């Protein structure tokens, strides 16, 4: 009986660790680079730059599409876009267009991505509001 109990406990712990790891992995982690103090994020054929922007509470972020194709910039997570609704105001940008987020008034980190290309790591980033 002790072996069965130990085996069951080991299996339970392995499943628990896997569930915790999966839950942690669901958050967008665009990169480990420190955030850049800026209110402008540029989109090019290479992706977004900077990948991590830092702003002050109450500021907006301008997304500038310098790519030759359109992009649909939205808040994480995909496809709900519920983490930071202010980012959803950027939305669909044709080549050459730019648009601002709403006022970002809460201290937090907002992940964003291109809704039409959600798996592209180059088109994912974050806005750190401090």
Protein Blocks (a to p, Z undefined) as FASTA:
>chain_A
ZZmmmmmmmmmmmmmmmmmmmmmmmpccfbfcdcdddfbdcddfkbccdfbdcddehiac
ddddfbfbdcdddddddfklpmlmmlmmnmpadehiacdddddfbgcddddddfklmmlm
klgccdddZZ
